Amino acid sequence: MTAKQLELIAVLRLHNFPYSFIGEKMNISVNTIKSICRRKGFLAEGFRKTKSEKETALLCKNCLKPLGDKVRSDAIFCSAYCRSDWRRKQLKVVEKST
C-alpha cells in the first residue's frame, strides 16, 4: 500500500464514504480498506452518505479525491496537475496498444 493510497483512503473516510465505496473506486477489497482504517485510525465524520449522494459523488477522475464545493459544476479533475497527469497516462495506454 503506497502513501498516496493511504492518503486517499483517509480523505474519503473523512468525507464519510463507506468502506465498500472506497474499495470499489480503488479496486481494493472491502476488508482490506476496513482493516487499514481501523489500524491507522481513519474515522468517518458526520452522517452516513445516502445512496444518491454516493452515486452522484464528485470525485477527481485521476486521484479520486472528493471535489470541493468551490469547483465548477462540470469539473472532473481537482487540479491542473491531475488533469495533465491523467492525460499523460491515457497517452501511454494508447501508445502501448498500437
N, CA and C atoms as a LAMMPS dump frame, in Angstrom:
ITEM: TIMESTEP
0
ITEM: NUMBER OF ATOMS
294
ITEM: BOX BOUNDS ff ff ff
-5.0000000000000000e+02 5.0000000000000000e+02
-5.0000000000000000e+02 5.0000000000000000e+02
-5.0000000000000000e+02 5.0000000000000000e+02
ITEM: ATOMS id mol type element x y z
1 1 1 N 0.849 -1.174 0
2 1 2 C 0 0 0
3 1 3 C 0.894 1.236 0
4 2 1 N 0.69 2.087 -0.982
5 2 2 C 1.519 3.288 -1.094
6 2 3 C 0.986 4.401 -0.189
7 3 1 N 1.823 5.387 0.024
8 3 2 C 1.425 6.532 0.853
9 3 3 C 0.278 7.297 0.194
10 4 1 N 0.292 7.353 -1.141
11 4 2 C -0.761 8.054 -1.873
12 4 3 C -2.113 7.364 -1.67
13 5 1 N -2.11 6.019 -1.695
14 5 2 C -3.349 5.275 -1.475
15 5 3 C -3.861 5.462 -0.048
16 6 1 N -2.945 5.452 0.923
17 6 2 C -3.342 5.673 2.316
18 6 3 C -3.94 7.063 2.508
19 7 1 N -3.336 8.054 1.86
20 7 2 C -3.86 9.421 1.95
21 7 3 C -5.263 9.503 1.352
22 8 1 N -5.463 8.83 0.232
23 8 2 C -6.774 8.833 -0.415
24 8 3 C -7.822 8.165 0.464
25 9 1 N -7.479 7.048 1.071
26 9 2 C -8.407 6.362 1.978
27 9 3 C -8.768 7.279 3.14
28 10 1 N -7.764 7.965 3.702
29 10 2 C -8.015 8.868 4.826
30 10 3 C -8.951 10.008 4.426
31 11 1 N -8.741 10.581 3.25
32 11 2 C -9.577 11.694 2.794
33 11 3 C -11.015 11.231 2.562
34 12 1 N -11.178 10.084 1.911
35 12 2 C -12.529 9.592 1.641
36 12 3 C -13.248 9.211 2.926
37 13 1 N -12.551 8.637 3.895
38 13 2 C -13.189 8.315 5.172
39 13 3 C -13.564 9.591 5.922
40 14 1 N -12.713 10.595 5.841
41 14 2 C -13.009 11.87 6.496
42 14 3 C -14.269 12.494 5.918
43 15 1 N -14.51 12.276 4.617
44 15 2 C -15.731 12.771 3.977
45 15 3 C -16.89 11.784 4.125
46 16 1 N -16.696 10.784 4.976
47 16 2 C -17.749 9.859 5.38
48 16 3 C -18.21 8.899 4.274
49 17 1 N -17.313 8.506 3.391
50 17 2 C -17.65 7.495 2.401
51 17 3 C -17.466 6.118 3.027
52 18 1 N -18.359 5.163 2.738
53 18 2 C -18.265 3.827 3.345
54 18 3 C -17.119 3.009 2.756
55 19 1 N -16.741 1.956 3.492
56 19 2 C -15.651 1.088 3.058
57 19 3 C -15.916 0.502 1.675
58 20 1 N -17.157 0.109 1.424
59 20 2 C -17.49 -0.519 0.143
60 20 3 C -17.281 0.442 -1.028
61 21 1 N -17.649 1.696 -0.847
62 21 2 C -17.471 2.706 -1.896
63 21 3 C -15.987 2.923 -2.178
64 22 1 N -15.189 3.043 -1.12
65 22 2 C -13.75 3.274 -1.271
66 22 3 C -13.099 2.069 -1.949
67 23 1 N -13.452 0.869 -1.507
68 23 2 C -12.889 -0.34 -2.098
69 23 3 C -13.229 -0.479 -3.563
70 24 1 N -14.462 -0.147 -3.909
71 24 2 C -14.898 -0.231 -5.307
72 24 3 C -14.141 0.753 -6.186
73 25 1 N -13.976 1.985 -5.718
74 25 2 C -13.295 3.012 -6.507
75 25 3 C -11.801 2.733 -6.654
76 26 1 N -11.188 2.119 -5.631
77 26 2 C -9.751 1.881 -5.658
78 26 3 C -9.383 0.461 -6.096
79 27 1 N -10.384 -0.371 -6.364
80 27 2 C -10.166 -1.768 -6.739
81 27 3 C -9.368 -2.532 -5.676
82 28 1 N -9.777 -2.325 -4.415
83 28 2 C -9.167 -2.998 -3.27
84 28 3 C -10.295 -3.654 -2.482
85 29 1 N -10.007 -4.778 -1.866
86 29 2 C -11.005 -5.494 -1.081
87 29 3 C -11.566 -4.611 0.039
88 30 1 N -12.848 -4.781 0.292
89 30 2 C -13.516 -4.007 1.352
90 30 3 C -12.881 -4.317 2.703
91 31 1 N -12.558 -5.58 2.942
92 31 2 C -11.944 -5.959 4.225
93 31 3 C -10.56 -5.337 4.391
94 32 1 N -9.829 -5.185 3.309
95 32 2 C -8.524 -4.523 3.377
96 32 3 C -8.701 -3.057 3.754
97 33 1 N -9.658 -2.402 3.136
98 33 2 C -9.946 -0.996 3.462
99 33 3 C -10.344 -0.864 4.928
100 34 1 N -11.205 -1.761 5.369
101 34 2 C -11.693 -1.715 6.744
102 34 3 C -10.55 -1.897 7.745
103 35 1 N -9.665 -2.873 7.497
104 35 2 C -8.568 -3.116 8.437
105 35 3 C -7.558 -1.969 8.429
106 36 1 N -7.314 -1.367 7.262
107 36 2 C -6.409 -0.212 7.194
108 36 3 C -6.977 0.949 8.001
109 37 1 N -8.265 1.2 7.838
110 37 2 C -8.904 2.311 8.564
111 37 3 C -8.853 2.088 10.071
112 38 1 N -9.063 0.868 10.491
113 38 2 C -9.01 0.582 11.93
114 38 3 C -7.596 0.717 12.478
115 39 1 N -6.606 0.186 11.727
116 39 2 C -5.219 0.251 12.179
117 39 3 C -4.693 1.679 12.228
118 40 1 N -5.016 2.459 11.217
119 40 2 C -4.483 3.821 11.11
120 40 3 C -5.351 4.859 11.809
121 41 1 N -6.551 4.475 12.219
122 41 2 C -7.427 5.405 12.923
123 41 3 C -8.145 6.381 12.015
124 42 1 N -8.427 5.979 10.768
125 42 2 C -9.162 6.838 9.842
126 42 3 C -10.643 6.747 10.182
127 43 1 N -11.17 7.789 10.785
128 43 2 C -12.556 7.786 11.23
129 43 3 C -13.433 8.618 10.308
130 44 1 N -14.687 8.215 10.219
131 44 2 C -15.665 8.978 9.446
132 44 3 C -16.23 10.083 10.325
133 45 1 N -16.556 11.196 9.71
134 45 2 C -17.124 12.343 10.426
135 45 3 C -18.545 12.587 9.938
136 46 1 N -19.442 12.899 10.831
137 46 2 C -20.797 13.28 10.441
138 46 3 C -21.705 12.112 10.128
139 47 1 N -22.723 12.39 9.298
140 47 2 C -23.743 11.399 8.967
141 47 3 C -23.312 10.515 7.812
142 48 1 N -23.905 9.331 7.735
143 48 2 C -23.616 8.402 6.638
144 48 3 C -24.114 8.977 5.324
145 49 1 N -23.445 8.605 4.251
146 49 2 C -23.851 9.05 2.916
147 49 3 C -25.065 8.238 2.464
148 50 1 N -25.994 8.902 1.82
149 50 2 C -27.138 8.192 1.25
150 50 3 C -26.724 7.595 -0.094
151 51 1 N -27.562 6.716 -0.621
152 51 2 C -27.252 6.07 -1.895
153 51 3 C -27.12 7.105 -3.013
154 52 1 N -27.999 8.084 -3.028
155 52 2 C -27.939 9.102 -4.08
156 52 3 C -26.683 9.966 -3.942
157 53 1 N -26.245 10.243 -2.721
158 53 2 C -25.022 11.017 -2.514
159 53 3 C -23.796 10.253 -3.01
160 54 1 N -23.786 8.936 -2.776
161 54 2 C -22.658 8.126 -3.236
162 54 3 C -22.638 8.027 -4.757
163 55 1 N -23.813 7.908 -5.367
164 55 2 C -23.885 7.788 -6.828
165 55 3 C -23.501 9.077 -7.53
166 56 1 N -23.812 10.203 -6.911
167 56 2 C -23.53 11.497 -7.538
168 56 3 C -22.291 12.17 -6.954
169 57 1 N -21.477 11.415 -6.22
170 57 2 C -20.285 11.992 -5.603
171 57 3 C -19.332 12.517 -6.665
172 58 1 N -18.88 13.738 -6.474
173 58 2 C -17.932 14.341 -7.403
174 58 3 C -16.52 14.003 -6.947
175 59 1 N -15.879 13.069 -7.665
176 59 2 C -14.518 12.662 -7.353
177 59 3 C -13.619 12.987 -8.536
178 60 1 N -12.381 13.335 -8.239
179 60 2 C -11.405 13.611 -9.282
180 60 3 C -11.198 12.348 -10.114
181 61 1 N -11.164 12.492 -11.419
182 61 2 C -11.029 11.355 -12.32
183 61 3 C -9.65 10.711 -12.218
184 62 1 N -8.648 11.442 -11.752
185 62 2 C -7.29 10.92 -11.663
186 62 3 C -6.971 10.379 -10.274
187 63 1 N -7.147 11.182 -9.241
188 63 2 C -6.715 10.785 -7.894
189 63 3 C -7.86 10.329 -7
190 64 1 N -9.096 10.445 -7.454
191 64 2 C -10.308 10.026 -6.732
192 64 3 C -10.598 10.808 -5.47
193 65 1 N -9.932 11.917 -5.256
194 65 2 C -10.24 12.745 -4.089
195 65 3 C -11.546 13.486 -4.345
196 66 1 N -12.329 13.736 -3.292
197 66 2 C -13.587 14.465 -3.479
198 66 3 C -13.32 15.892 -3.963
199 67 1 N -14.112 16.312 -4.935
200 67 2 C -14.022 17.691 -5.411
201 67 3 C -14.767 18.575 -4.428
202 68 1 N -14.182 19.682 -4.068
203 68 2 C -14.796 20.569 -3.094
204 68 3 C -15.979 21.326 -3.66
205 69 1 N -16.59 22.11 -2.82
206 69 2 C -17.736 22.912 -3.237
207 69 3 C -17.308 24.103 -4.095
208 70 1 N -16.017 24.415 -4.088
209 70 2 C -15.537 25.602 -4.787
210 70 3 C -15.265 25.368 -6.273
211 71 1 N -15.325 24.122 -6.729
212 71 2 C -15.038 23.842 -8.137
213 71 3 C -16.284 24.047 -8.984
214 72 1 N -16.062 24.167 -10.296
215 72 2 C -17.183 24.319 -11.215
216 72 3 C -18.065 23.078 -11.162
217 73 1 N -19.289 23.208 -11.578
218 73 2 C -20.226 22.087 -11.538
219 73 3 C -19.872 21 -12.548
220 74 1 N -19.164 21.356 -13.622
221 74 2 C -18.809 20.374 -14.637
222 74 3 C -17.358 19.892 -14.516
223 75 1 N -16.681 20.215 -13.414
224 75 2 C -15.282 19.834 -13.23
225 75 3 C -15.155 18.328 -13.017
226 76 1 N -14.094 17.739 -13.573
227 76 2 C -13.848 16.314 -13.363
228 76 3 C -12.45 16.061 -12.783
229 77 1 N -11.66 17.108 -12.622
230 77 2 C -10.332 16.995 -12.023
231 77 3 C -10.222 18.011 -10.894
232 78 1 N -9.423 17.661 -9.87
233 78 2 C -9.282 18.564 -8.729
234 78 3 C -8.242 19.655 -8.977
235 79 1 N -7.335 19.429 -9.928
236 79 2 C -6.3 20.431 -10.199
237 79 3 C -5.783 20.272 -11.626
238 80 1 N -5.006 21.242 -12.045
239 80 2 C -4.395 21.17 -13.369
240 80 3 C -3.38 20.027 -13.426
241 81 1 N -2.704 19.772 -12.303
242 81 2 C -1.749 18.665 -12.254
243 81 3 C -2.452 17.332 -12.507
244 82 1 N -3.586 17.112 -11.857
245 82 2 C -4.333 15.864 -12.049
246 82 3 C -4.804 15.723 -13.497
247 83 1 N -5.248 16.806 -14.084
248 83 2 C -5.696 16.771 -15.474
249 83 3 C -4.554 16.363 -16.406
250 84 1 N -3.389 16.997 -16.255
251 84 2 C -2.26 16.679 -17.138
252 84 3 C -1.707 15.284 -16.846
253 85 1 N -1.695 14.867 -15.58
254 85 2 C -1.228 13.526 -15.22
255 85 3 C -2.135 12.46 -15.829
256 86 1 N -3.443 12.676 -15.771
257 86 2 C -4.397 11.733 -16.35
258 86 3 C -4.207 11.639 -17.866
259 87 1 N -3.995 12.775 -18.51
260 87 2 C -3.793 12.776 -19.968
261 87 3 C -2.509 12.051 -20.347
262 88 1 N -1.436 12.243 -19.549
263 88 2 C -0.191 11.524 -19.812
264 88 3 C -0.394 10.016 -19.701
265 89 1 N -1.127 9.581 -18.686
266 89 2 C -1.398 8.154 -18.501
267 89 3 C -2.216 7.598 -19.662
268 90 1 N -3.192 8.369 -20.122
269 90 2 C -4.016 7.912 -21.237
270 90 3 C -3.198 7.818 -22.521
271 91 1 N -2.268 8.716 -22.713
272 91 2 C -1.411 8.698 -23.89
273 91 3 C -0.551 7.437 -23.895
274 92 1 N -0.03 7.057 -22.73
275 92 2 C 0.78 5.848 -22.628
276 92 3 C -0.04 4.608 -22.948
277 93 1 N -1.293 4.584 -22.539
278 93 2 C -2.168 3.444 -22.819
279 93 3 C -2.382 3.323 -24.31
280 94 1 N -2.613 4.433 -24.991
281 94 2 C -2.851 4.426 -26.439
282 94 3 C -1.589 3.989 -27.181
283 95 1 N -0.433 4.485 -26.76
284 95 2 C 0.821 4.119 -27.409
285 95 3 C 1.122 2.64 -27.276
286 96 1 N 0.851 2.06 -26.11
287 96 2 C 1.117 0.643 -25.878
288 96 3 C 0.192 -0.258 -26.698
289 97 1 N -1.03 0.169 -26.904
290 97 2 C -1.99 -0.675 -27.618
291 97 3 C -1.779 -0.657 -29.124
292 98 1 N -1.093 0.337 -29.668
293 98 2 C -0.896 0.392 -31.123
294 98 3 C 0.393 -0.234 -31.554
